[in-house]
Amino acid sequence: MKNYKLKEQERRKKEIYRIATKTLWQKGYDKTTIRDIARATEMTTAGLYYYFKSKEELLFQILDSHMDDMIAGIEKIPLEGADSIDIIKKYIQYQVDTYCNDKYRTKLILNDDDCLTGEWYDQIKEKQRTYLMFWRKAIEAYCVKKMLSTANIAIDAHCLVGMCGWIYRWYDPKGEIKPENLALKIFETFLFGLTNKGKISSPDAEL
């Protein structure tokens, strides 16, 4: 009986956070009130405060769990026998798939992480740096293999992750472009820029 009760509480908690995440996604963090979330979850505001003490704590818990999932997911990508270029491809596909399967949290981590303050902000930023390090290592390995400049690898990594992440502003997974085709297009676009790094010195340079 006790185990059943605990499982039911956990199920209820997950449902509340799922609905709260969607509500924040729809209205944006700044415009969403606790009352909005209470209405969406069919709970009282007092009932919500059992799970979190403030709207900021709710946002932190959502983003913290998202970054934990992102890091755990990228760590599980099978890389045995894969060279650096294949690893980059896998990472891009992973990022695109994450948006397709988890668009609510993907938007929140990109749009609203700066709404956090203090230790909560610092914790999320540290996990984002951990996640980005996987990309940096893969890009650096490719550059070393191809004898390309390894200067500003951090910028390269931020650009690539940004290309993958900000598809939420325009990409419809149910549209004509399949996720795997989008991932390939991002890969090709990024690879062209990487392999030509330093060769294009002005807007008028020939490609």
C-alpha positions in Angstrom: 0.0 0.0 0.0 2.8 2.4 0.9 4.7 1.6 -2.4 1.5 2.2 -4.3 1.0 5.6 -2.6 4.5 6.7 -3.4 4.2 5.6 -7.0 0.9 7.5 -7.3 2.6 10.6 -5.8 5.4 10.4 -8.2 3.0 9.9 -11.1 1.1 13.0 -10.0 4.2 15.0 -9.7 5.4 14.2 -13.2 2.0 15.1 -14.6 2.0 18.5 -12.8 5.5 19.3 -14.1 4.5 18.2 -17.6 1.5 20.5 -17.6 3.5 23.3 -15.9 6.3 23.0 -18.5 3.8 23.3 -21.4 2.1 26.3 -19.8 5.5 28.1 -19.4 6.3 27.1 -23.0 3.0 28.6 -24.3 3.0 31.9 -22.4 6.7 32.4 -21.6 8.2 32.4 -18.1 7.7 36.2 -17.5 4.0 36.2 -18.5 3.0 33.0 -16.8 1.7 33.2 -13.2 1.3 30.6 -10.6 -2.5 31.0 -11.0 -2.1 30.1 -14.7 -0.3 26.9 -13.8 -2.9 26.2 -11.1 -5.7 26.5 -13.6 -3.9 24.3 -16.1 -3.2 21.6 -13.5 -6.6 21.9 -11.9 -5.0 22.5 -8.5 -5.0 25.3 -6.0 -2.0 27.6 -5.7 -1.5 26.2 -2.2 -1.4 22.7 -3.6 1.3 23.7 -6.1 3.5 25.1 -3.4 3.8 21.5 -2.0 5.9 20.7 -5.1 7.8 24.0 -5.4 8.1 27.2 -3.4 8.2 29.7 -6.2 7.9 30.0 -10.0 11.7 30.4 -10.2 12.2 27.1 -8.3 9.8 25.5 -10.7 11.8 26.8 -13.7 15.0 25.6 -12.1 13.7 22.1 -11.5 12.5 21.9 -15.1 15.7 23.1 -16.6 17.9 21.1 -14.2 16.1 17.9 -15.1 16.4 18.8 -18.8 20.2 19.3 -18.6 20.6 16.1 -16.7 18.7 14.3 -19.4 20.7 16.0 -22.1 24.0 15.0 -20.6 22.9 11.5 -19.8 21.6 11.1 -23.4 24.8 12.4 -25.1 26.9 10.1 -22.9 24.9 7.1 -24.1 25.5 7.7 -27.8 27.4 4.8 -29.1 30.8 6.0 -30.3 32.8 2.8 -30.5 34.6 2.8 -33.9 33.3 6.2 -34.8 35.7 8.9 -36.0 35.3 12.5 -35.2 33.2 13.4 -38.2 30.7 10.6 -37.3 30.6 11.8 -33.7 29.7 15.3 -34.9 26.9 13.8 -37.1 25.6 11.8 -34.1 25.6 14.8 -31.9 23.7 16.9 -34.4 21.1 14.2 -34.9 20.8 13.8 -31.1 20.1 17.5 -30.7 17.5 17.6 -33.5 15.8 14.5 -32.1 15.7 16.1 -28.6 13.8 19.1 -29.9 11.4 16.8 -31.8 10.7 14.8 -28.7 10.9 17.5 -26.0 10.1 20.8 -27.6 8.7 22.4 -24.4 11.9 22.1 -22.3 14.1 22.8 -25.4 12.5 26.2 -25.8 12.6 27.0 -22.1 16.3 26.2 -21.8 17.1 28.5 -24.7 14.7 31.4 -23.8 14.4 31.5 -20.1 17.5 30.2 -18.4 18.6 33.8 -17.8 15.5 34.2 -15.6 17.2 32.2 -13.0 19.4 33.8 -10.3 22.1 32.9 -7.8 23.0 29.3 -7.3 20.2 28.0 -9.6 21.6 30.1 -12.5 25.1 28.9 -11.8 24.1 25.3 -11.6 22.4 25.4 -15.0 25.3 27.2 -16.6 27.7 24.7 -15.3 25.7 21.8 -16.7 25.4 23.6 -20.0 29.2 23.9 -20.1 29.5 20.2 -19.4 27.2 19.4 -22.3 29.1 21.8 -24.6 32.3 20.1 -23.8 31.3 17.0 -25.7 30.8 19.1 -28.8 34.1 20.9 -28.3 36.1 17.7 -28.0 34.5 16.3 -31.2 35.1 19.4 -33.2 38.7 19.7 -31.9 39.4 16.1 -32.8 38.1 16.7 -36.3 40.2 19.9 -36.7 43.4 18.1 -35.5 42.8 15.2 -37.9 42.3 17.5 -40.9 45.1 19.9 -39.8 42.7 22.8 -39.4 43.0 25.6 -37.0 41.9 24.8 -33.5 41.6 28.4 -32.5 38.2 29.4 -31.1 36.9 25.9 -30.8 34.5 27.2 -28.2 33.0 29.5 -30.7 32.6 26.7 -33.3 30.9 24.6 -30.7 28.5 27.4 -29.6 27.7 28.1 -33.3 26.9 24.4 -34.0 24.8 23.8 -30.9 23.0 27.1 -31.6 22.2 26.0 -35.2 20.7 22.8 -33.7 18.9 24.4 -30.8 17.3 27.4 -32.4 15.4 25.2 -34.9 12.5 25.5 -32.4 11.8 29.0 -33.9 10.9 27.6 -37.3 11.1 23.9 -37.7 8.0 21.6 -37.8 8.9 18.0 -37.3 5.6 17.1 -39.0 6.4 19.1 -42.1 8.1 18.1 -45.3 11.7 18.1 -43.9 12.4 14.9 -41.9 14.5 15.3 -38.8 17.3 13.2 -40.2 17.4 15.4 -43.4 17.5 18.5 -41.3 20.3 17.1 -39.2 22.3 16.3 -42.4 21.7 19.8 -43.7 23.0 21.4 -40.5 26.0 19.1 -40.6 26.9 20.0 -44.2 26.5 23.7 -43.6 28.6 23.6 -40.5 31.3 21.4 -42.1 31.6 23.7 -45.0 32.2 26.6 -42.7 34.7 24.6 -40.6 36.8 23.4 -43.4 36.9 26.8 -45.0 37.8 28.6 -41.7 40.2 31.4 -42.4 39.9 31.1 -46.2 37.0 33.6 -46.5 38.4 36.9 -45.5 35.7 39.3 -46.9 32.1 39.3 -48.1 33.4 39.6 -51.7 35.7 36.5 -51.5 35.0 33.8 -54.0 33.5 30.6 -52.5 
